[in-house]
Amino acid sequence: MKLKNIWSELKKTNWPSKKQIVQLTIYTLVLCGIITMLIVGLDLLFFNIRDWFLNL
């Protein structure tokens, strides 16, 4: 009985088109790349600041 309800709800779902999936995947990858560059940049900055203080 519950499986029948799940199946009927899945039929009512509006699934994204292939074009929307591709666009959202590209947006996600670009955003992940930007966040990665930000984290790497901050990591390098803090690493250099730490080394500068240790070499005083």
Secondary structure as the mmCIF struct_conf table of DSSP 4:
data_model
#
loop_
_struct_conf.conf_type_id
_struct_conf.id
_struct_conf.beg_label_comp_id
_struct_conf.beg_label_asym_id
_struct_conf.beg_label_seq_id
_struct_conf.end_label_comp_id
_struct_conf.end_label_asym_id
_struct_conf.end_label_seq_id
HELX_RH_AL_P HELX_RH_AL_P1 LYS A 2 LYS A 12
HELX_LH_PP_P HELX_LH_PP_P1 TRP A 15 SER A 17
HELX_RH_AL_P HELX_RH_AL_P2 LYS A 18 LEU A 54
TURN_TY1_P TURN_TY1_P1 ASN A 55 ASN A 55
#
